[in-house]
Amino acid sequence: MASAIEALPCLALAGPTASGKTGAALQLAERLAGRVAVEIVSVDSALVYRGMDIGTAKPTPAERAAVPHHLIDIREPWEPYSAAAFVHDATRLIAEIRARGALPLLVGGTMLYFKALTDGLDAMPAADPAVRGRIEARAAQLGWPALHAELARVDPATAARLAPADSQRIQRALEVWELSGQPLSAFHTPEKRAENPYGISAGGLFSLEPDERGWLHARIAARFDAMLEHGFLAEVQRLRADPRLHADLPSMRCVGYRQAWQAFDAQAASGGPLDLAGLRERGIAATRQLAKRQITWLRGMPARQRIACDQPGMQAALEAAVLARLAQAAP
């Protein structure tokens, strides 16, 4: 197995939200324990933030004690974290884990992070506060769907993968266009990609995807209800009480948190009760939209090995595929 690790530096397990990645990864680590120790590297832009536990379905302390986890609770919610920071951290961790003779298992649903690690980062323009300010002013006047339509005219490829209300990514794409005169999609061409040194695109990426979308939708609704039952609203209230946090931070724009923040704002403005039913409906809808975007990203990764997560025997199928890949990698 050690020689297989040398030939295949890491494995990756991706999938849309609520597809069962955490449980599958933990069982996989247990299954491989007799052959090699596994350490999990989180590929999730929300799990990096401290104090955001319930709304992110963060692995429990017991789960994190059973298998070492990395890139969880490494930032305060008001601190920035980017794809570039992830690539830097993940690259370092992969080397450190391998040096310990263990197998790095990258697990998560932030597809941009996977793409950045496997394809490299292009030299896009740095953020420009003045340009962002102008874009935000136009959005305040016209609305983000109008700016999404504007983006579709100059960068249809990027607009096609963004929701009309995805203000953060629409803003960045328009900013890149204004600063460079090139669409954001032009910075992600195959000619500009770095060679992938991790084997993720060469059969090392496993993807949990449902055959039936309704199965995933039911799990999303059940998980959102469980979050509410386990204190998600109190968690958001604690975050809102911190003066360093506001609704426009990337952390507070995470799915679920954004809808809860808006619901509390509406309650404060009206002086009435919290619209819990409306919050639930919007939170579930936003999570379903996120899952749809994640699946779209995955379909653009043809080298992945797809595992039907809604079928009986999913775990056995995943473990068999992983063992076969490790055997194939061995000299």
Secondary structure, DSSP 8 states (H G I E B T S, - for coil): -HHHHHHS--EEEE--TTSSHHHHHHHHHHHHTTT--EEEEEE-TTTTBTT--TTTT---HHHHHHS-EESSS-B-TTS---HHHHHHHHHHHHHHHHHTT-EEEEEES-HHHHHHHHH---------HHHHHHHHHHHHHH-HHHHHHHHHHH-HHHHHTS-TT-HHHHHHHHHHHHHHSS-GGGGG-GGG-----SSIIIIIEEEEE-SSHHHHHHHHHHHHHHHHHTTHHHHHHHHHT-TT--TTSTGGGSTTHHHHHHHHHHHHHH-S---HHHHHHHHHHHHHHHHHHHHHHHHT-TTSEEEETTSTTHHHHHHHHHHHHHHHH--
